[in-house]
Amino acid sequence: MTSRLERQHRIARLRSERTLVPDAEAQAILHEVDESGLFEEIEPLIAHHTGRPCQLPVDALLFGMSLASARNGGIVTLTAVTDLLYFSLSDPMREQLGIRRYADHDKGFEAAYATVRRLFHRIILAIDPSPLPKNHRLDRAHADRILAEADQGELAHKRTLMLKLANLILAMSLREAFPLLEDHWDGSACVDATVIGTYAKGLTSDSPVTSSDPDAAWYIRKARHQDPLALDDLAATDKAKARKNAKIQKKAERVKKRLFGYDASLIVARDPRRDGAPLPDGSADPEVVPALIIAFSVDKPSHRPGHVALEALQHIDADHPRGYLAGDRLYNNQQPENFQLPIRAMGYQPVYDYAKDQLGVQAGVAGAELVEGNWYCPSMPQTLKDATKDLLAKKIDKQTWIEHISARAAYLFMPKQRPDAEGHRRVMCPAESGRAQCPLKPYTLGRGIHMPLVDPAPNPAGSSQCCTQRTVTVPPEAGANLWQPLQYGSEAWQRVYFRLRNSIEGINGYAKDTLRERLEEPGTRRIRGIAAQTILLAFQLAHANKRKLTAWANAIALNGDRPRRRPTRRRKTKPLGTWTPKGYDTKLGE
């Protein structure tokens, strides 16, 4: 029989032995926090001159959260912060941070935890853009009254503070990256919203009470979540296909994914000029920095996506360059004043793909026609205007579509100069720019049979401005929701669009790894409310950045030595110039 003394000894062995955090590790993280600017932003928000003094300095809490993130895969819990701050630091380190000592027993831990919790919630209260109470269900009518009576100006100010602090936390992970990006990044990025769960139960919209996290909402995705341009979405041509499509449509109405939480709009930086393929010796290319999250914003799922994306973009340092900005079809479906025009005013050039109802001629200005994002001659053959439509209707095959897209280039309007301060731009018709010949402009004839001859249709009202003037002015609002500078379907467009879109899809999966940051899982952020969720999410995103940078650095052969790790194996892909709206490549000639 086990004696009482031996039993106590065995239980003592089962207790986790505290391991001190090395001072060198602690000093490195403290330096990051000191350089972040977070203390200078937070201290004035919670400063008070009456009552008991705060028993935990703000910079110590920030240090503890950063240390917990580094040691726990980006996941920050206040119990872990308490354990690290009060029971895992050396005495000199604790004195440097101004942390008092608590006894190492249950009451001591609870007292220390209460100190950490009070300070964290004071910070959250100062930046919370929602007036609704958390952690209990509230009568919905009462919640509506609270929202109606709230000071919207103050709430907007708090939201600005919340996003500023969150992006300062994220910026700590980029301190080493931006010097590496300086000569190897053109400012291009991709924006996308990814759903994250919240630690609360979601209720139906007709529920008489709110959720315990009243700031969150439902994200719902149907079963058939794929490219709307996919060829098997075509209308049926016979009864058998009609029955098959009816079954598919019924299946499409099923909910594939349902999650109660928030949308995080991520801005991911990547240089689309480089493919990131390993070097011939198998090591990573030191001149191709991996895709990194450089800014983000948080809101309810599918709630003001364009506005939320703009909020994130505003947190990118103005000293960084501006290049292409890619987004999925959600973003070119916004009101131009909410997304497309503001990003162009910020210096970005949009890159889009298009849905079925956005194909063919969509707008016009001075006679020029907007076809899938680009301005073309109004006399461009109808077969070229409808190339993508005809592909989806199975009137042409993939090879013919590729040829039609290539033939469109001869009818493309070309810029004569850069846009002015207001965004207006002078453009030339293809005949003026030396890409075609037009009988309406006799001086463009006789250039050779290698140039297409435009065949203008008779017009009783007379020729349009673009056919009688050498240049025309395109205002920024003309076709603003669909316009893009790159010719849709061209190799240049493919290179930029797919590399940027693939980068953000890749990093979404990277940060949602169930063995790492587990970004989507609600249990990794156990404090309710949009402010707390945003701050805790910032630490997870920062950890994903650091982990990605470390993996990239370990795959580089420094000074001719072998890399510590092999880069991720890449699949062999087909060449650019063969993209189709089906969403995959096909070799020329097939």
C-alpha positions in Angstrom: 0.0 0.0 0.0 1.3 3.4 -0.9 2.1 5.4 2.2 0.7 8.9 2.7 4.2 10.4 2.4 5.0 8.6 -0.8 1.6 9.7 -2.2 2.4 13.3 -1.4 5.8 12.8 -3.1 4.2 11.5 -6.3 1.7 14.3 -6.4 4.5 16.8 -6.1 6.3 15.2 -9.0 3.1 15.6 -11.1 3.0 19.3 -10.4 4.5 21.3 -13.2 7.9 22.6 -12.3 8.3 26.3 -13.1 11.1 27.1 -15.5 12.4 30.6 -15.5 12.3 32.6 -18.7 15.9 33.3 -19.7 16.8 37.0 -19.2 18.1 37.2 -22.8 14.8 36.1 -24.2 12.9 38.5 -21.9 15.1 41.4 -22.8 14.7 40.8 -26.5 10.9 40.9 -26.2 11.0 43.9 -23.9 13.0 45.8 -26.5 10.4 45.0 -29.2 7.6 46.3 -26.9 9.6 49.5 -26.1 10.2 50.2 -29.8 6.6 49.5 -30.8 5.1 52.8 -29.6 2.3 50.9 -27.8 3.0 52.3 -24.4 2.9 55.9 -25.6 -0.5 55.2 -27.2 -2.1 53.3 -24.3 -0.8 55.1 -21.2 -2.8 58.4 -21.8 -6.0 56.4 -22.4 -6.0 54.8 -19.0 -4.2 57.4 -16.9 -6.0 58.6 -13.8 -4.9 60.9 -11.0 -7.1 59.7 -8.2 -7.7 56.4 -6.4 -5.3 53.6 -5.9 -2.2 53.4 -8.2 -2.1 50.7 -10.7 -0.2 47.7 -9.4 1.0 46.6 -12.9 2.7 48.9 -15.4 1.3 49.0 -18.9 4.6 48.1 -20.5 4.8 45.1 -18.2 1.4 43.8 -19.4 2.3 44.4 -23.0 5.6 42.5 -22.4 3.7 39.6 -20.7 1.2 39.3 -23.6 4.1 39.4 -26.2 6.0 36.7 -24.2 2.8 34.5 -24.0 2.3 34.9 -27.7 5.9 33.9 -28.5 5.7 30.8 -26.3 2.2 29.7 -27.1 1.9 29.8 -30.8 0.5 33.3 -30.9 -2.3 32.5 -28.5 -2.6 34.9 -25.5 -4.6 34.0 -22.4 -4.5 36.1 -19.3 -3.7 33.0 -17.1 -0.6 32.4 -19.2 0.3 36.1 -19.0 -0.1 36.0 -15.2 2.0 32.8 -14.8 4.8 34.3 -17.0 4.9 37.7 -15.4 4.7 36.8 -11.7 6.1 33.3 -11.5 8.5 32.7 -14.4 10.8 35.7 -14.5 14.0 36.2 -12.7 14.0 38.6 -9.7 16.2 41.2 -11.6 13.8 41.1 -14.6 10.7 41.5 -12.4 12.3 44.5 -10.6 13.1 46.0 -14.0 9.5 45.7 -15.0 8.2 47.0 -11.7 6.2 43.8 -10.9 5.4 43.1 -7.3 5.9 39.6 -5.8 2.9 37.4 -5.0 3.1 34.2 -3.0 3.3 31.0 -5.2 0.0 29.5 -4.1 -3.7 29.6 -5.1 -4.5 32.9 -3.4 -1.3 34.5 -4.7 -2.1 33.4 -8.2 -5.7 34.7 -8.0 -4.5 38.1 -6.7 -1.9 38.3 -9.5 -4.5 37.3 -12.1 -7.0 39.9 -10.9 -4.3 42.6 -11.4 -3.6 41.5 -14.9 -7.3 41.1 -15.8 -8.2 44.6 -14.4 -5.5 46.4 -16.4 -6.4 44.5 -19.6 -10.0 45.3 -19.4 -9.3 49.0 -18.6 -7.4 49.1 -21.9 -10.2 47.3 -23.7 -12.8 49.7 -22.3 -10.9 52.7 -23.6 -10.9 51.4 -27.2 -14.1 49.4 -27.4 -16.2 50.8 -30.3 -19.3 48.9 -29.0 -21.4 50.2 -26.1 -23.1 46.8 -25.5 -22.2 44.8 -22.4 -20.5 41.5 -22.9 -20.6 38.1 -21.2 -24.3 37.9 -20.7 -27.4 38.0 -22.9 -29.3 41.2 -23.2 -32.9 41.8 -24.2 -32.7 42.8 -27.8 -35.0 45.8 -27.5 -32.8 47.1 -24.6 -29.7 46.5 -26.7 -31.2 48.5 -29.6 -31.9 51.4 -27.2 -28.3 51.4 -26.0 -27.0 51.5 -29.6 -29.4 54.3 -30.5 -28.4 56.4 -27.5 -24.7 55.9 -27.9 -22.4 58.8 -29.0 -21.5 57.6 -32.6 -18.6 60.1 -32.8 -17.0 58.7 -29.7 -17.5 55.1 -30.8 -15.9 55.9 -34.2 -12.9 57.5 -32.3 -12.6 54.3 -30.2 -12.6 52.1 -33.3 -9.8 54.2 -34.8 -7.8 53.7 -31.6 -8.6 50.0 -31.5 -7.3 49.4 -35.0 -4.3 51.6 -34.4 -3.2 49.6 -31.4 -3.9 46.3 -33.1 -1.8 47.2 -36.1 1.0 48.5 -33.9 1.1 45.0 -32.4 1.2 43.5 -35.9 4.0 45.9 -36.8 6.3 44.4 -34.2 6.5 41.3 -36.3 7.6 43.3 -39.4 10.5 45.2 -37.9 13.0 42.9 -39.5 11.0 42.3 -42.7 10.7 45.9 -44.0 14.4 46.4 -44.5 14.5 43.1 -46.4 11.5 44.3 -48.5 12.9 47.7 -49.2 14.5 46.8 -52.6 12.4 43.7 -53.4 8.8 44.9 -53.1 6.9 47.2 -55.4 4.1 47.9 -52.9 1.7 45.4 -54.3 -0.7 43.6 -52.0 -3.9 41.6 -51.8 -7.0 42.2 -49.7 -9.3 39.5 -48.4 -11.7 38.8 -45.5 -11.2 35.6 -43.5 -13.7 34.5 -40.9 -12.7 33.9 -37.3 -14.8 32.4 -34.6 -15.7 34.1 -31.3 -15.9 32.5 -27.9 -19.7 32.7 -27.6 -22.8 30.9 -28.8 -24.5 32.6 -31.7 -28.3 33.0 -31.7 -30.8 33.4 -34.5 -31.6 36.9 -35.8 -35.2 36.7 -34.3 -34.0 35.7 -30.9 -35.4 38.0 -28.1 -31.9 38.3 -26.6 -28.4 39.0 -27.9 -25.5 36.7 -27.8 -22.9 37.0 -24.9 -20.7 38.5 -27.6 -23.2 41.0 -29.1 -20.6 42.5 -31.5 -20.3 39.3 -33.6 -22.5 37.9 -36.3 -23.1 34.7 -38.4 -20.9 33.8 -41.3 -22.7 31.3 -43.7 -21.3 29.7 -46.8 -23.3 27.6 -49.2 -22.3 24.1 -50.2 -21.3 25.1 -53.8 -18.6 27.7 -53.0 -16.6 27.9 -56.2 -15.8 30.1 -59.2 -19.1 31.6 -60.5 -17.5 31.5 -64.0 -17.0 27.7 -63.8 -18.2 26.0 -67.0 -20.4 23.5 -65.3 -22.6 26.4 -64.1 -23.9 26.9 -67.7 -27.6 26.6 -68.5 -28.7 23.2 -69.5 -29.3 22.5 -73.2 -31.4 19.4 -72.8 -33.7 17.8 -70.2 -31.1 15.5 -68.8 -28.7 18.4 -68.2 -31.6 20.4 -66.7 -32.4 17.7 -64.2 -28.7 17.5 -63.3 -28.4 21.2 -62.9 -31.6 21.2 -60.7 -29.9 18.7 -58.4 -26.8 20.8 -58.3 -28.7 23.9 -57.5 -30.5 22.1 -54.7 -27.2 21.0 -53.3 -25.9 24.5 -53.6 -28.5 25.8 -51.2 -27.1 23.6 -48.4 -25.0 25.3 -45.8 -21.4 24.0 -46.0 -20.0 26.3 -43.3 -21.5 28.3 -40.5 -19.5 30.2 -37.9 -20.4 32.8 -35.4 -17.7 35.4 -35.2 -16.0 38.2 -37.2 -14.4 38.9 -40.5 -10.7 39.9 -40.4 -9.8 41.9 -43.5 -6.1 41.1 -44.1 -3.7 43.1 -46.3 -0.9 40.8 -47.5 2.2 42.2 -49.1 3.8 40.3 -52.0 5.9 41.2 -55.0 4.1 39.8 -58.1 7.2 40.2 -60.3 8.9 37.2 -58.6 7.5 33.7 -58.5 9.3 32.6 -55.3 10.5 29.3 -56.7 13.5 27.7 -54.9 17.0 28.2 -56.4 18.6 25.4 -58.5 20.3 24.0 -55.3 16.9 23.7 -53.6 17.4 26.6 -51.2 15.0 29.6 -50.9 15.7 32.7 -52.9 17.0 35.4 -50.4 15.6 38.1 -52.7 12.0 36.9 -52.5 10.6 37.7 -49.1 7.5 35.6 -48.4 4.0 37.0 -48.3 3.3 38.8 -45.0 0.3 40.4 -43.4 1.1 44.1 -43.1 -2.3 45.4 -41.9 -5.8 44.3 -40.9 -9.2 45.4 -39.7 -12.1 43.5 -38.0 -15.8 43.8 -38.3 -19.0 41.6 -38.6 -18.9 39.1 -41.5 -19.9 40.6 -44.8 -20.5 43.9 -43.1 -19.2 47.0 -45.1 -16.4 44.9 -46.7 -15.1 47.8 -48.8 -15.0 50.3 -45.9 -13.3 47.7 -43.6 -10.7 47.0 -46.2 -10.0 50.7 -46.5 -9.6 51.0 -42.8 -6.9 48.3 -42.9 -5.1 50.0 -45.9 -4.9 53.3 -44.0 -2.6 51.6 -41.4 0.1 50.9 -44.0 3.0 53.3 -43.5 2.8 56.2 -46.0 6.5 55.8 -46.7 5.9 52.4 -48.3 5.4 52.2 -52.1 2.0 51.6 -53.6 1.6 49.0 -56.4 -1.2 46.7 -57.5 -4.0 45.8 -55.1 -5.9 42.5 -55.9 -9.2 41.5 -54.5 -11.8 38.9 -55.3 -15.2 39.6 -56.8 -16.5 40.9 -53.5 -14.5 44.1 -53.9 -15.3 45.1 -57.5 -19.0 44.7 -56.5 -18.8 47.6 -54.1 -20.0 51.2 -54.6 -17.1 53.0 -56.3 -17.0 55.7 -53.6 -16.7 53.0 -50.9 -13.7 51.2 -52.3 -12.5 51.5 -55.9 -12.1 55.2 -56.0 -10.5 55.6 -52.6 -7.8 52.9 -53.3 -6.9 54.7 -56.5 -6.6 58.0 -54.6 -4.3 56.2 -52.2 -2.0 55.2 -55.1 -3.0 51.6 -55.7 -3.9 50.1 -59.0 -6.8 47.6 -58.8 -6.6 44.1 -60.3 -9.9 42.2 -60.5 -11.6 39.1 -61.9 -15.2 39.4 -63.0 -18.5 37.6 -62.4 -21.0 36.6 -65.2 -23.0 39.8 -65.1 -19.8 41.9 -65.3 -18.6 40.5 -68.7 -18.8 42.2 -72.1 -19.5 45.9 -72.6 -20.3 47.5 -69.2 -19.8 51.3 -69.6 -18.8 53.9 -72.1 -17.1 57.4 -72.1 -16.6 59.6 -75.2 -17.4 56.6 -77.4 -14.9 54.2 -75.8 -16.3 51.0 -74.3 -15.4 49.3 -71.1 -15.0 45.6 -71.7 -13.9 43.5 -68.7 -12.1 46.4 -67.0 -10.4 48.0 -70.0 -11.3 50.7 -72.5 -11.6 49.5 -76.1 -12.4 50.9 -79.5 -16.2 50.9 -80.1 -15.6 49.2 -83.5 -13.9 46.2 -81.9 -15.5 43.1 -83.5 -18.4 41.8 -81.4 -16.8 38.4 -81.3 -14.0 39.9 -79.3 -16.2 41.9 -77.0 -18.2 38.7 -76.2 -15.2 36.4 -76.0 -15.6 35.4 -72.4 -19.4 35.3 -72.6 -19.1 33.0 -75.6 -16.7 30.7 -73.8 -19.1 30.3 -70.9 -22.0 29.6 -73.4 -19.8 27.0 -75.1 -19.9 28.9 -78.4 -16.1 28.8 -78.6 -13.5 26.6 -77.1 -10.7 27.5 -74.7 -8.1 27.9 -77.5 -10.3 30.3 -79.4 -10.9 32.3 -76.2 -7.2 32.7 -75.7 -6.8 33.9 -79.2 -9.6 36.4 -78.9 -8.2 37.8 -75.7 -4.8 38.3 -77.4 -6.5 39.9 -80.4 -8.2 42.5 -78.2 -4.9 44.2 -77.5 -5.0 45.8 -81.0 -8.2 47.7 -80.0 -7.1 48.8 -76.6 -7.0 52.5 -75.7 -3.6 53.6 -74.5 -2.8 56.3 -71.9 -1.1 59.4 -73.3 0.0 60.7 -69.9 -0.3 60.0 -66.2 -3.5 60.8 -64.4 -3.7 64.4 -63.1 -4.2 65.4 -59.5 -7.9 64.7 -59.7 -7.5 61.3 -61.4 -8.5 62.4 -65.0 -6.4 60.8 -67.7 -6.0 61.5 -71.5 -6.1 58.3 -73.6 -5.5 57.6 -77.3 -7.6 55.3 -79.5 -5.7 52.3 -81.0 -5.3 54.1 -84.3 -3.7 57.1 -82.7 -1.3 54.9 -80.7 -0.1 53.0 -83.8 -1.9 49.7 -83.0 -4.5 49.8 -85.7 -5.7 51.6 -88.9 -9.0 53.5 -89.0 -10.7 55.1 -92.1 -12.1 57.8 -89.8 -8.5 58.9 -89.3 -7.0 58.7 -92.8 -3.5 59.6 -91.6 -3.4 56.2 -89.8 -3.9 54.2 -93.0 -1.2 52.5 -95.0 0.7 51.1 -92.1 0.8 47.6 -93.4 -1.4 44.5 -93.5 0.0 43.4 -90.1 -2.1 46.0 -88.4 -5.9 45.4 -88.2 -8.2 47.7 -90.1 -11.0 49.1 -88.0 -14.4 48.8 -89.6 -16.6 51.6 -88.0 -20.3 51.1 -88.3 -22.3 53.9 -89.9 -23.8 56.2 -87.3 -26.5 58.8 -88.3 -25.6 60.9 -85.3 -22.0 61.2 -86.4 -18.8 59.7 -85.1 -18.1 59.7 -81.4 -15.5 61.9 -79.8 -12.9 59.1 -79.6 -13.2 58.7 -83.4 -12.8 62.5 -84.2 -10.3 63.6 -81.6 -6.7 62.6 -81.1 -7.2 62.0 -77.4 -10.2 61.9 -75.0 -10.3 62.4 -71.2 -11.5 59.6 -69.0 -12.8 60.8 -65.6 -12.0 58.6 -62.6 -15.7 57.8 -62.0 -16.2 56.3 -65.5 -16.5 52.6 -65.1 -14.8 52.9 -61.7 -16.2 49.8 -60.1 -14.7 47.5 -62.9 -11.8 49.5 -64.3 -8.3 48.1 -64.0 -5.0 49.1 -65.7 -3.9 45.6 -66.8 -5.6 44.0 -69.8 -7.9 41.3 -68.5 -6.8 37.8 -69.4 -3.3 38.9 -70.5 -0.1 37.3 -69.2 0.7 40.5 -67.2 -2.8 40.3 -65.6 -2.4 36.6 -64.8 1.0 37.1 -63.2 -0.2 39.9 -60.9 -3.7 38.7 -60.1 -3.0 35.0 -59.4 0.2 35.5 -57.5 -1.4 38.1 -55.3 -4.6 36.0 -54.8 -2.6 32.8 -54.1 -0.5 34.6 -51.5 -3.4 35.6 -49.4 -5.1 32.2 -49.7 -1.8 30.6 -48.7 -1.4 32.7 -45.6 -5.0 32.2 -44.6 -4.3 28.4 -44.5 -0.9 29.0 -42.9 -2.3 31.0 -40.0 -5.3 28.6 -39.5 -3.0 25.6 -39.0 -4.5 23.6 -36.2 -1.0 22.9 -34.8 0.0 26.6 -34.8 -2.0 29.9 -34.5 -5.4 28.2 -35.1 -6.7 31.5 -36.3 -10.3 30.4 -37.0 -10.9 28.6 -33.7 -12.8 30.6 -31.1 -11.1 28.9 -28.2 -7.8 30.7 -29.0 -9.4 34.1 -28.1 -11.4 33.6 -24.9 -12.4 37.2 -24.1 -15.6 38.4 -25.8 -16.2 41.7 -27.6 -14.8 43.1 -30.8 -12.0 45.1 -29.0 -10.7 42.1 -27.1 -11.0 39.8 -30.1 -9.1 42.3 -32.3 -6.2 42.8 -29.9 -5.8 39.0 -29.3 -6.0 38.4 -33.0 -3.2 40.9 -33.6 -0.8 38.7 -31.6 -1.8 35.6 -33.6 -1.2 37.4 -36.9 2.1 38.7 -35.7 3.2 35.3 -34.6 2.2 33.9 -38.1 4.4 36.6 -39.7 7.4 35.8 -37.5 7.0 32.0 -38.0 6.9 32.5 -41.8 10.0 34.8 -41.8 11.9 32.3 -39.6 11.0 29.4 -41.9 12.1 31.4 -44.9 15.4 32.4 -43.3 16.1 28.8 -42.3 15.6 27.7 -46.0 18.3 30.1 -47.3 21.9 29.0 -47.9 23.8 31.8 -46.1 27.4 32.3 -47.2 27.3 29.2 -49.4 26.5 26.9 -46.5 23.6 24.5 -46.7 20.2 25.8 -45.4 18.9 24.6 -42.1 15.6 23.5 -43.6 14.4 22.7 -47.1 11.8 25.2 -48.6 8.3 24.0 -49.0 8.0 21.7 -52.0 6.3 23.5 -54.9 4.1 21.8 -57.5 5.0 22.2 -61.1 2.6 24.7 -62.7 1.6 25.4 -66.3 2.9 28.5 -68.0 1.2 31.9 -67.9 -0.8 33.0 -70.9 -3.1 29.9 -70.8 -5.6 31.0 -68.1 -9.3 30.5 -68.7 -12.3 31.6 -66.7 -12.7 27.9 -65.6 -10.0 28.7 -63.1 -7.1 26.5 -64.3 -4.5 26.6 -67.0 -4.6 24.7 -70.3 -1.7 24.4 -72.7 -1.9 26.2 -76.0 -3.0 24.0 -78.8 -5.1 21.7 -76.7 
